[in-house]
């Protein structure tokens, strides 16, 4: 038997990031940029107001206070999406809404709450409220009392405050999240270049399998592996290519493998037919179609594993997973998921982990790394974990109920009840 690390290192040597493709902005979510995103504009593109209020020259109101307000004539209005029709001159003010361009001449904005308009109005939305102050100055102009001194730049968003022209906003290799989507939208990027999603062929083998919509007859079971593996491919970011079931004969298995290769896939996943007791036919066909290695890996579940490269229009790596459904899913997690993430251009494969109190005792006498399916809960400031029940490799519900994996190392023979352990989170969104 070989270690998990040896097998994974050998597998990953056969994968690299796939070529770029240009996609609509939203389709880049959770994918990896292949080019630097360089801004050709300032963000924001102009000085603008961060508040509803009055655009002023800060020096004009340097001594303003509630006890000694300074009265300024109001020479106009400017709303978001529009520009001022004139400049703010010394000793004047202009009513301004959040996001509106700062008028020429102004260098600060006084919030409505710090003027007579705010003092005399109970309205919460100043953009739609009637003006509370309608007083006129000596020349008959509308005026406003300023009740607080402010500094140059107060309540102003400066042009280029967020992003400047020529700035590398996101370097290639960045994983695109909703925040990156928003920034790229502000830069006018309708399309971006990311690594292509890998196409993954999925093939289940065995005479005992029937399709999920067929009745079960004596000796038969439904083909769950195809669907759990396809779902795992989707979640990892790949595109599943479902090939159905290959029967235990050379002709059918060979035809299914060649059909997958003709579908221009980047990875081939099979399940069953790679353990010591399986029919040699699967191994014979895989060897005939490529160069294969058949291992026993020091892990539980998931000891039998095959890996090699199929010969087609292009070399295609093949990962042969065990037939038992739990073994197949755990083996996918350990080997196939990192391979798919590598092809997507990602470099971080490790699941988030938490330290948790394990409520049960576990004996690990197999001298293999044991992947225990667990349920993790946060109670107060602590994490509590328990197994999902019977851990047999055929009990698929042990995976369905799990939101984490307790990984027991090969040299640890026992985990005691109440012991603090590290749990790999399979669904970290539960803890956000």
Secondary structure, 3 states (H helix, E strand, C coil): CECHHHHHHHHHCCCCCCCEEEEEHHHHCCCEECCCEECCCCECCCCEECCCEEEECHHHHCCCCCCCCEEEEEEEEECCCCCCCCCCCCCEEEEECCCCECCCCCCEEEEHHHEHHHHHCCCCCCCCCCCCCCCECCCCCEEEEECCCCCCCCCEECCCCCECCCCEEECCCCECCHHHHHHHHHCCCCEEEEECCCEEEEEEECCCEECCCCCCCCCCEECHHHHHHHHHHHHHCCEEEEEEEECCCHHHHHHHHHHHHHCCCCEEEEECCCCCCCCHHHHHHHHHHEEEEEEEECEECCCEEEEEEECCCCCEEEEEECCCHHHHHHHHHHHHHHHHHHHCCCCCCCCCEEEEEECCCEECCCCCEEEEEEEEEEECCEEEEEECCCCCCCCCHHHHCCCEEEEECCCCCEECCCCEEEEEECCHHHHC
